[in-house]
Amino acid sequence: METTAEQYWTHRYQQDQTGWDVGSITTPLKTYIEQITDKNLRILIPGAGNAYEAEFLHKKGFKNVHILDISNFPLENFKNRNPTFPKAHIHHQNFFKHKGSYDLVLEQTFFCSFEPDQMTRVKYATKMASLLVPKGKLVGLLMDSSKMEDNEFRPFGATKADYRTYLKPYFDIIVLEECHNSIASRKENELFGIFQKKAITKTQKNNPLHGITLKTIVTELVERYGWEELGKRVQINSFVTNPSVNSSLKFLRRTPWAREKVEQLYIYTFKK
Ligand SMILES: C[S@@+](CC[C@H](N)C(=O)[O-])C[C@H]1O[C@@H](n2cnc3c(N)ncnc32)[C@H](O)[C@@H]1O
């Protein structure tokens, strides 16, 4: 059964409404890839579309390249163009359901393909971080909305401040600047970013929740606020309809954005 998001994107490919697709690898990603020497790096390209970067990497002899897209349409194109690319490395899947461990994630107009709401963006950042090994890198060619006249339609842009806000909790920002080698049609409309996942030790050291279980967090918040007030502060069903610690834990463990909100409330309440 296709999901709505899958139908949406497939429809855009079927109707050839793919203004983001330039038909080949773009200069910034090509330049970045050309300086990588380790051909065994585990690389993920989520929201890959026609995945020209993966084709380039494959032809250069990179062995562990994975592409992922919610729509099968561009993945089929990719398979036809690259019959020797390992089929097991082609994931027709929702990014948020993907499990894996990568050294490098390459993204191009993926962040901005989601609705520009806070929850989705937090979800994107936490998911990216969870897919990377400590010190792994997210390298992105990101649409810059600061000069866009129309930001009402997908792909939506975001500003440098937006990217910084959402990625900073999990990544050290190595580079985030106006892209200097964009293709002509995108000149001055995109940012180039290199974000390095914080090392576990540093994250743990700075993490005020280190060593505190989710069960403790939920239990103490319920004791402090009660279910009704908690449901107002973090609007999720498990806090409102027949609330219990167990059902809340079940939901929070598989819903990173909600967990993040609950954890932030705990820090705000008890650690400030
Ligand atoms: C704006 S396009 C960019 C495609 C490609 N990166 C490029 O630059 O040509 C966004 C892509 O993300 C895919 N996509 C959107 N939501 C997704 C999700 N939740 N999981 C996986 N792929 C998704 C779409 O199908 C589409 O191919």
The ligand as a MOL file (V3000), in Angstrom:
LIG
                    3D

  0  0  0     0  0            999 V3000
M  V30 BEGIN CTAB
M  V30 COUNTS 27 29 0 0 0
M  V30 BEGIN ATOM
M  V30 1 C 13.5890 17.4330 -4.1590 0
M  V30 2 S 13.8630 15.7490 -4.5310 0 CHG=1
M  V30 3 C 15.6300 15.6240 -4.5870 0
M  V30 4 C 16.1180 14.3990 -5.3240 0
M  V30 5 C 17.6370 14.3020 -5.4920 0
M  V30 6 N 18.3230 14.3970 -4.2370 0
M  V30 7 C 18.1240 15.3560 -6.4430 0
M  V30 8 O 18.7540 16.3120 -5.9820 0
M  V30 9 O 17.8520 15.2360 -7.6380 0 CHG=-1
M  V30 10 C 13.4800 14.9550 -3.0070 0
M  V30 11 C 13.5390 13.4460 -3.0790 0
M  V30 12 O 13.3110 12.9200 -1.7800 0
M  V30 13 C 12.4260 11.8270 -1.8620 0
M  V30 14 N 11.7330 11.7430 -0.5560 0
M  V30 15 C 10.8450 12.6110 -0.0330 0
M  V30 16 N 10.4670 12.2230 1.1980 0
M  V30 17 C 11.1590 11.0800 1.4670 0
M  V30 18 C 11.2180 10.2100 2.5900 0
M  V30 19 N 10.4960 10.4180 3.6810 0
M  V30 20 N 12.0460 9.1470 2.5150 0
M  V30 21 C 12.7860 8.9080 1.4210 0
M  V30 22 N 12.7590 9.7010 0.3280 0
M  V30 23 C 11.9650 10.7820 0.3480 0
M  V30 24 C 11.5290 12.1490 -3.0310 0
M  V30 25 O 10.9140 11.0180 -3.6050 0
M  V30 26 C 12.5050 12.8200 -3.9860 0
M  V30 27 O 13.1210 11.8820 -4.8280 0
M  V30 END ATOM
M  V30 BEGIN BOND
M  V30 1 1 1 2
M  V30 2 1 2 3
M  V30 3 1 2 10
M  V30 4 1 3 4
M  V30 5 1 4 5
M  V30 6 1 5 6
M  V30 7 1 5 7
M  V30 8 2 7 8
M  V30 9 1 7 9
M  V30 10 1 10 11
M  V30 11 1 11 12
M  V30 12 1 11 26
M  V30 13 1 12 13
M  V30 14 1 13 14
M  V30 15 1 13 24
M  V30 16 1 14 15
M  V30 17 1 14 23
M  V30 18 2 15 16
M  V30 19 1 16 17
M  V30 20 1 17 18
M  V30 21 2 17 23
M  V30 22 1 18 19
M  V30 23 2 18 20
M  V30 24 1 20 21
M  V30 25 2 21 22
M  V30 26 1 22 23
M  V30 27 1 24 25
M  V30 28 1 24 26
M  V30 29 1 26 27
M  V30 END BOND
M  V30 END CTAB
M  END
